[in-house]
């Protein structure tokens, strides 16, 4: 890594998916200039989601002062005064400096109700050695739940069944995911290399610089 990359001052994010039957954790370094639309893309890739649902970033789960989201989806309802399109809000400027936040929340899929706690840190010198200017995952534990599994409680049922051949839902869950009946699913196992390959591809794609409306209307395809 060149010395110039150190001066980009990346932000370290520790992400915990709440209410899980096993840990689901990611540690990331991200450029300090990113907006919340870019962070949405980063988290979708790092966690293992599929860009299938709406989201919000909030400073607190109860009575948030700041909300970054997809904005006016239907075009008829005005946003409340504390809610903005995600690309207009910056992680460092708005959440860290203006609000003084050391953590925030990412709420994904308002039906299944996935809450991610994001803790913000300054990276160590050793961690900086892994940063080359684009988002990078340093550590990961736990598979991401499947989309539309029914939230944390539905996922608990999934985990009880997916590697238990005696469970009555074992076959149906595996057929739903397109899995064979023999290979262990291993809910706690996750590979970092594919995450980082996709993060790099996202950073270098045209989708990295799109605004919120473009992302909503055009979808996410180029780097997947």
NORBEL-V265432 format. One record per residue. N is the residue number from 1. RES is the residue in three letters. PSI is psi in radians with two decimals (none if undefined). OMEGA is omega in degrees with one decimal (NA if undefined). Layout:
# NORBEL-V265432
N/RES/PSI/OMEGA, N/RES/PSI/OMEGA
This chain:
# NORBEL-V265432
1/UNK/2.32/178.3, 2/UNK/2.74/-179.9, 3/UNK/-0.45/-179.0, 4/UNK/-0.52/-179.8, 5/UNK/-0.52/178.4, 6/UNK/-0.66/-176.1, 7/UNK/-0.05/172.6, 8/UNK/-0.25/175.8, 9/UNK/1.14/178.6, 10/UNK/2.78/175.6, 11/UNK/2.36/175.8, 12/UNK/2.28/178.7, 13/UNK/2.25/168.5, 14/UNK/2.08/-175.2, 15/UNK/2.19/176.4, 16/UNK/2.21/173.4, 17/UNK/2.17/-170.9, 18/UNK/2.68/170.6, 19/UNK/0.61/-178.7, 20/UNK/2.60/174.1, 21/UNK/-0.23/172.8, 22/UNK/2.83/-179.4, 23/UNK/2.39/170.1, 24/UNK/1.88/-166.9, 25/UNK/2.48/172.9, 26/UNK/2.45/172.6, 27/UNK/2.16/-174.4, 28/UNK/2.68/163.1, 29/UNK/2.29/-179.4, 30/UNK/2.62/175.8, 31/UNK/2.53/-174.2, 32/UNK/-0.07/-178.1, 33/UNK/0.04/-170.0, 34/UNK/2.61/171.8, 35/UNK/3.06/-172.5, 36/UNK/-0.34/172.3, 37/UNK/-0.72/176.1, 38/UNK/-0.70/178.7, 39/UNK/-0.63/174.4, 40/UNK/-0.83/178.6, 41/UNK/-0.73/179.3, 42/UNK/-0.80/-177.3, 43/UNK/-0.65/176.7, 44/UNK/-0.77/-179.0, 45/UNK/-0.84/-174.9, 46/UNK/-0.69/-179.7, 47/UNK/-0.66/-176.7, 48/UNK/0.26/174.9, 49/UNK/3.11/-171.7, 50/UNK/0.45/176.8, 51/UNK/0.67/-171.2, 52/UNK/-0.16/-172.8, 53/UNK/2.98/178.2, 54/UNK/2.96/-174.7, 55/UNK/2.90/168.6, 56/UNK/2.54/163.1, 57/UNK/2.32/179.2, 58/UNK/2.65/179.5, 59/UNK/-0.45/176.3, 60/UNK/2.65/-176.0, 61/UNK/-0.44/179.3, 62/UNK/2.17/177.9, 63/UNK/1.07/-178.3, 64/UNK/2.56/175.0, 65/UNK/-0.44/-176.7, 66/UNK/2.29/177.7, 67/UNK/2.24/172.8, 68/UNK/2.20/-172.3, 69/UNK/-2.97/174.5, 70/UNK/-0.20/176.8, 71/UNK/-2.55/-175.1, 72/UNK/1.60/-176.1, 73/UNK/-0.80/-175.2, 74/UNK/-0.20/177.4, 75/UNK/0.04/-176.3, 76/UNK/-0.59/-177.4, 77/UNK/2.30/176.6, 78/UNK/2.56/177.6, 79/UNK/2.59/172.1, 80/UNK/2.80/-173.2, 81/UNK/-0.29/-179.7, 82/UNK/0.17/-179.8, 83/UNK/2.37/-175.3, 84/UNK/2.71/171.2, 85/UNK/2.44/-169.2, 86/UNK/-0.61/-176.4, 87/UNK/-0.23/179.9, 88/UNK/-0.16/-177.1, 89/UNK/2.29/-179.9, 90/UNK/2.44/-179.1, 91/UNK/-0.90/-175.1, 92/UNK/-0.89/-175.0, 93/UNK/-0.83/-169.7, 94/UNK/-0.83/-177.8, 95/UNK/-0.73/-174.1, 96/UNK/-0.83/-174.3, 97/UNK/-0.86/-176.8, 98/UNK/-0.74/-178.9, 99/UNK/-0.22/179.5, 100/UNK/0.56/-176.2, 101/UNK/2.41/170.3, 102/UNK/-0.11/171.6, 103/UNK/2.79/176.3, 104/UNK/3.12/-175.4, 105/UNK/2.48/174.6, 106/UNK/2.02/-178.5, 107/UNK/2.05/-176.4, 108/UNK/2.35/178.9, 109/UNK/1.64/-174.8, 110/UNK/-0.19/174.9, 111/UNK/-0.98/177.9, 112/UNK/-0.42/167.8, 113/UNK/1.04/178.5, 114/UNK/2.07/178.7, 115/UNK/2.20/178.3, 116/UNK/2.18/173.3, 117/UNK/2.16/-178.5, 118/UNK/2.01/176.4, 119/UNK/2.39/-172.8, 120/UNK/2.26/-177.5, 121/UNK/2.88/169.2, 122/UNK/2.23/-178.3, 123/UNK/2.67/175.0, 124/UNK/2.90/177.4, 125/UNK/-0.66/179.7, 126/UNK/-0.71/178.6, 127/UNK/-0.59/179.3, 128/UNK/-0.43/179.7, 129/UNK/-0.35/-178.7, 130/UNK/-0.04/-174.2, 131/UNK/2.20/-179.4, 132/UNK/0.37/176.1, 133/UNK/-0.27/179.0, 134/UNK/2.85/-176.3, 135/UNK/2.47/-179.9, 136/UNK/2.45/176.0, 137/UNK/2.15/-178.9, 138/UNK/-0.53/-176.2, 139/UNK/2.60/-179.2, 140/UNK/2.51/176.8, 141/UNK/2.30/174.0, 142/UNK/2.24/174.8, 143/UNK/2.60/172.4, 144/UNK/2.45/174.6, 145/UNK/2.65/173.1, 146/UNK/2.58/173.9, 147/UNK/2.52/173.7, 148/UNK/0.51/179.2, 149/UNK/-0.20/178.1, 150/UNK/0.43/177.9, 151/UNK/-3.04/-177.2, 152/UNK/-0.62/-177.8, 153/UNK/-0.67/173.5, 154/UNK/-0.62/179.0, 155/UNK/-0.58/175.7, 156/UNK/-0.77/177.5, 157/UNK/-0.71/177.8, 158/UNK/-0.83/-178.0, 159/UNK/-0.62/178.6, 160/UNK/-0.48/-171.8, 161/UNK/-0.56/-162.3, 162/UNK/-0.49/177.8, 163/UNK/0.27/-178.8, 164/UNK/1.74/-175.5, 165/UNK/-0.35/179.9, 166/UNK/-0.15/-178.6, 167/UNK/2.40/-177.0, 168/UNK/-0.37/-179.9, 169/UNK/0.10/-176.8, 170/UNK/-0.90/-176.5, 171/UNK/-0.76/-175.5, 172/UNK/-0.69/177.5, 173/UNK/-0.71/-178.9, 174/UNK/-0.67/176.2, 175/UNK/-0.65/178.1, 176/UNK/-0.70/-179.3, 177/UNK/-0.06/-178.1, 178/UNK/0.57/-178.4, 179/UNK/2.67/173.2, 180/UNK/3.10/-174.0, 181/UNK/0.14/-175.0, 182/UNK/-0.68/-173.2, 183/UNK/2.19/178.1, 184/UNK/2.44/179.7, 185/UNK/-0.65/175.9, 186/UNK/1.38/-172.8, 187/UNK/-0.40/-177.6, 188/UNK/-0.11/-173.8, 189/UNK/2.32/177.4, 190/UNK/2.52/-179.2, 191/UNK/2.27/-177.2, 192/UNK/-0.59/-174.1, 193/UNK/-0.85/178.2, 194/UNK/-0.59/176.9, 195/UNK/-0.85/-176.6, 196/UNK/-0.58/175.4, 197/UNK/-0.72/-179.0, 198/UNK/-0.65/175.3, 199/UNK/-0.75/179.0, 200/UNK/-0.74/178.8, 201/UNK/-0.71/177.6, 202/UNK/-0.79/-179.5, 203/UNK/-0.63/-177.2, 204/UNK/0.05/-180.0, 205/UNK/2.91/176.6, 206/UNK/-0.38/-177.8, 207/UNK/-0.36/178.2, 208/UNK/-0.59/-173.8, 209/UNK/0.15/-179.2, 210/UNK/2.70/175.5, 211/UNK/3.10/-174.1, 212/UNK/-0.79/-178.3, 213/UNK/-0.75/177.4, 214/UNK/-0.77/-178.8, 215/UNK/-0.70/-179.1, 216/UNK/-0.73/-174.7, 217/UNK/-0.60/-173.4, 218/UNK/-0.31/-178.9, 219/UNK/-3.06/-177.3, 220/UNK/1.90/-174.0, 221/UNK/-0.63/-166.0, 222/UNK/-0.71/-171.1, 223/UNK/-0.08/-176.3, 224/UNK/none/NA
